[in-house]
Amino acid sequence: MARPIFAHIDTDALKHNLGVIRNHAGTARIMAVIKANGYGHGMAKVARALWTTDGFAVASIDEAIQLRELGWLKPILLLEGVFGADEIAACVNHRIAITVHHFDQIRMLQASKPAQSLALFLKLNSGMNRLGFEPQDFLRALAQLQAMQTCTDITLMSHFATADDAYGIADQLQVIQTCFDELPYPVSLANSAALFRYPASRGDWVRPGIALYGASPFADTAASALDLRPAMTLHSRIIAVQTLKPGDALGYGRTWIADRPSRIGVVACGYADGYPRHAPTGTPILVNGQLTRTLGRVSMDMMFADLTGLPDADAGSAVILWGKGLPVESVASAAGTISYELLCARAQRVPDHE
Ligand SMILES: *Cc1c(COP(=O)(O)O)cnc(C)c1O
């Protein structure tokens, strides 16, 4: 018997979510974002499930090449661009589109003189202040690309900081519209939140990530309300049961003390599996399909679930940490983080299982 923790990756849910996104994307093409090992779901598995998408976006050249080795022939976008001149040749060879966000990268392109056409996504910093050219530098950067014969396949790109919250995207959209005005190139702006909430941001290529995996990009809207289905369910089991008297303490640091007779399940899942250590007592967890709460500190390989109201639960009972029946967003919000971080943190030692 193996340790009972595993992740079930629901490829039908991935396909379903892509369909939902397509309905929201209108005529825009979809660059499915599968960086960070497909947000922890497994890049190859996600790519195969989403094979009908129009493109994939990744963070590293290794991920991009792996996609080509899987047989993917359609566009791939390298979201942070190249990290050195050596990667440009690989991008030419494997036909990988490069984000260009810095003059150093343009100098690398000029020096490498790519012999074949190279697709470039020229990125504007419209207010997030992470990557991209300042508005006053943008046209100069564009002119430098246009001057290179093999760099004329250009898409204009930017990224929103607050498409998921009440601040919205009006400020950034204004900067983008002013800067991209009348330029004869396709445009790529929207992440998951923008493509659901702001039709005006859709442009020619949308870049959904989190929604593909069935989590809501919005704190105030459940994934189910967007018709999204969770793609990852993290399963384990109760491996021991403890009976505590009032006054007995539980786990490291004695952070939880029973105030009445209590039954506690020890769950085979801990922070080394990717479960957040900072999830406090009271974080939701499913045992035998019933909602209960975590207790005490999460340790490396184990954690505790309150079985006091669940007389049928016992050693061997099935546990769901997040996924089907328990949105990862609700666990993330109890732990003071976001679904993205929990999904990406799924540890390598947690295998996939049907
Ligand atoms: C990660 C990423 C996305 C996807 O964002 P989601 O919020 O997961 O939809 C889109 N664009 C860029 C530039 C990104 O880095």
The ligand as an SDF file (V2000), in Angstrom:
LIG
                    3D

 15 15  0  0  0  0  0  0  0  0999 V2000
   -0.1160   33.7960  -15.5460 C   0  0  0  0  0  0  0  0  0  0  0  0
   -0.4850   34.7950  -16.5880 C   0  0  0  0  0  0  0  0  0  0  0  0
   -1.7610   34.7910  -17.1770 C   0  0  0  0  0  0  0  0  0  0  0  0
   -2.8940   33.9270  -16.6860 C   0  0  0  0  0  0  0  0  0  0  0  0
   -3.5270   34.5530  -15.5850 O   0  0  0  0  0  0  0  0  0  0  0  0
   -4.8090   33.9120  -14.8570 P   0  0  0  0  0  0  0  0  0  0  0  0
   -5.1370   34.8940  -13.8010 O   0  0  0  0  0  0  0  0  0  0  0  0
   -4.3610   32.6060  -14.2820 O   0  0  0  0  0  0  0  0  0  0  0  0
   -5.8620   33.7540  -15.8700 O   0  0  0  0  0  0  0  0  0  0  0  0
   -1.9750   35.6510  -18.2440 C   0  0  0  0  0  0  0  0  0  0  0  0
   -1.0120   36.4900  -18.6800 N   0  0  0  0  0  0  0  0  0  0  0  0
    0.2080   36.5480  -18.1000 C   0  0  0  0  0  0  0  0  0  0  0  0
    1.2230   37.5210  -18.6070 C   0  0  0  0  0  0  0  0  0  0  0  0
    0.5120   35.7250  -17.0310 C   0  0  0  0  0  0  0  0  0  0  0  0
    1.7150   35.7990  -16.4480 O   0  0  0  0  0  0  0  0  0  0  0  0
  1  2  1  0
  2  3  1  0
  2 14  2  0
  3  4  1  0
  3 10  2  0
  4  5  1  0
  5  6  1  0
  6  7  2  0
  6  8  1  0
  6  9  1  0
 10 11  1  0
 11 12  2  0
 12 13  1  0
 12 14  1  0
 14 15  1  0
M  END
$$$$
